[in-house]
Amino acid sequence: MITVKDLSVTFQNSGRSIHAVRGVSFDVAPGETFGIVGESGSGKSTVLKAIAGIIASSSSALEVDGRSAAKRRSREERRLMQFVFQDPYASLHPRQTVDDILREPLIIHGIANLDEKVSAAIADVGLSPQHRFRYPHQLSGGQRQRVAIARALILRPPILLLDEPTSALDVSVQAEILNLLSKLRRSYSLTSILVSHDLGVVAHLCNRIAIMQLGRVVEVVRAGDLRVGAVSQAYTRELIAASRGFTRAVT
């Protein structure tokens, strides 16, 4: 469903070239949830935004559903994949109600039966009809992220790109959102790429996981192998150890 080959991203800062991503390659099969994990600054979110066409990149091949992706994506190409951002408060327009937010993609793409589709989208993510005409500041963090997920799915895209969708939420709410994403993935047969710094999150949702360090993919492992520590790279073993925490010796 997605093929990425030799993806690179370079930023310019005060005359200096910052190589954020270097030669990243991987494939995502139809219906698969593919994870990208690494510490802050490893380039994982940059990869996701480059695939979405939010930032410019260079790549010898970037294919979506068997077709080469244009540097400047068409409306039809953008409809194939939708993005869920890390911070739901920042990604939702503060002066729009939930109804406005969900109607906008439908209007842009000329889709009819707006009321019916908005009502269905709200129900799909576990919100009640009373949330429909509220503003983002009147919702909890978990409710805002449900709205962001509903907005991403209202066009019924085959691909969902998730940039740390639970990291801005309370721990008690994170499991609810992860379970919702798992349910929606099955209901809509979604192909997904999930970016996270949390190994537990990616091991729970993903089939395979790319481990990134300093802008490069150091290895791709299966979720089961990650859980038991059956990995080949020292950096991956360090990430696993860090995710398990540490105990300080008593002196």
N, C-alpha and C positions, 0 to 999 in steps of 0.2 A: 504493500500500500504506500509506503514511503521508502525512498532510497536516497541516502545522503552519501556523497563521495567527495573526499578531499575538501570539506567545508572549512573555510578560513574567514576570520573577521579581524579587521585591523582598524583601530581608532587613531585619530590624530589629536595630540594634546601638546600645545605649545611647541609645535614644530617637531615633536617626537612621534614615532609610530609605535603604538601599543598593540602587540599581537595578542588579542584576547582569546582567539580560537585558532588552532593550527591543525589542518589536515584531518578533520574528524570525519569518520565514515561509519555508517551502520545501515541496516535495513530493518523495517518494521512490517511484519506480516499482517494481512487483513484480520481484524478482530483481536490483535495482540495489544497488550498494554506494556509499553517499553519504558523503562526507567532510566533516568540520568542522575547520578549522584556524585557528590564531591563537596569539598569544603567551600566556604565563601571565597569568591574570586577565581574559582576553577574554570569558569566559562560556561557552566551548564545552562543558565538562563539565557545567555547570549546565543547559544546554539538554538534554543527553542524559538527565540525572537527572529533569528535568521531564517529558520524554516517557515515561520509565519509570514515573512516578508516585512516585518516591522523595522528591521535594520538591514542595511546593505551587507552583502557578503560576496565572497568569490567561491565558486565550487565548480568542479569539472562535471558534476552531475547532481541534480536535485530533482527527483521525480516524485509526483504525487498521483496515485491511482494510475500508474503507467504512463503518465504524460509529463514532459519536461516543464518545470515551473519557470515562468517568465520572471525576469528581474523585477519588473513592475507588474504586480499581480492584477489580473482582470477581476471584475466583480464575481464572475462565475468561479474563478480559482479561489477567491477568498471565501466563497460560500462553502467550499469543500472542507475547510478547516476553521475552527473557531477556538478562541483563546480564553482561558480563565486565569486572571492575574492573582498575584499573591495577596494583595491588600484589597478586600472588597469595598472598603469605604472610599479608597482613592479611585477605584475603577468605575464607580457608579456616579452618575451626575447628581450633585446634591440638590438641584432645583427641579428634578424630574421625579415623578412618582414611579412606583413599580410598574404601573400600567404604561406610563410613557416610555420607560426603559425597555420594556418588552415589545412594545409596538414598533419602536424605531427600526429594528432590523427588518421587520415585515414590510414596513412602508418603503424602505430603501430598495428592497428586492421585488416590490410590486406584488406581494402575496395578499390574497383576499381572506375573508373570514377572520378578521383580526380579533374580535371579541372571543370567538370560540378557541382560537389558538392561544391567546394569552391566558384564558382560564385553564386550558389543558396544561400549559407550561407551568403555571403556578402550582397546580395539583401534583404534577410529576415530581417536583422537588420538595414536596411535603409542606408547602405553605397553605394557609387557609385563604378563602376569598376576602377576608377582612384586611389582609396585607396588601391587597391590590392597589389601593389608593393612598398608601403611606409613602413617606419620603425616606431615603436611606438613614437619616439620623434618628428616625423613629423605630428602627429595627435593631436587633442585636447583631453581633458580628456573624454568628452562624446563619441568621436569616439573610443578612446581606450577601453572604457567599452563596446561599441557595438561589438568590435572585441572579447573581452573576452566572451561575451554572445554567439557570433557566434561559437567560439571554443567549448564552453560547449554544444551547441546544434547540432553540425555538425554530431555527432554520433547518433542523434535522441534518446537520453535517455528518459525514461519515467519519471525520477525524476530529478529536478533541485534544488540544494542547493545554497542559496544566502546569503552571509555574508556581510551585510550592503552595498549593491551594489551601493548606491547613495551618501553615506556619504562623499566620497572624491571628489565629483563633485560640481560645482557651482550651486547655487539655481536655476538659470535659466535653467540648463540642467537636473536637477533631475526629473522634471515632464516628460520630453521627454523619459527618460529611464524607468520611472515607467509605462508610457503608452505603451512603447514598450514591456515590460515584460508582461503586461496585455494582449496585443494582441497576443504575442507568446504563452502564457498559453492557450488561447482559440484555437489557430490554431493547436497546437500540443497535446492538451489534457494533459497538464503537471500536475504532482503532484509536489508541491514545498514546501520547508521550507524556510522562510525568517527571517533572524535575523536582528534586528534593535534596536536602542535606541530611534527612532522617532515613537511615537504613531500614528501620522498622516499617516506615510507611511504604517505601518502594518494595520491600520484600512481601508486604501484605497484598499489594495491588498488582504488581508487575510480574510478567513472565520471565523477562530477561532485563539485565541492568548493565548500563555502561558506566564505568568508573572513570571520572575525569580528574586530572591533575594538571594545573598550569596550562590550561587550554587544550590539552590532548586527552584522548581516550587511551587509558593504560590497559584496560581489558574489558571484555563483555562476559558476564557470568549469568547463569541461571539463578532464579530466586532461591531454589532449594539448596544450591551450592553455597550461596551467600549466607544462608541461615546456619549452615554447619561449618562455615569457614573454609570450604574447599575451593580456594582461590590461588592464583599463581603469583600475584604481584605483592611485594612487601607493602606498598602503599595501601592496597586494599585491606591487608591484614591490620594495618595501623588504624584504618577507618573503623573496622569491625571492633577492634579493641577499645577505641575511643567511644564508640556508641554504647558499649557495655559499661562505661564508667571506670572508675578506679578506686582502690582502697588505699588510704594513707597508713603507712606503718606507724604503730604506736611506739614512741620512744620513752 
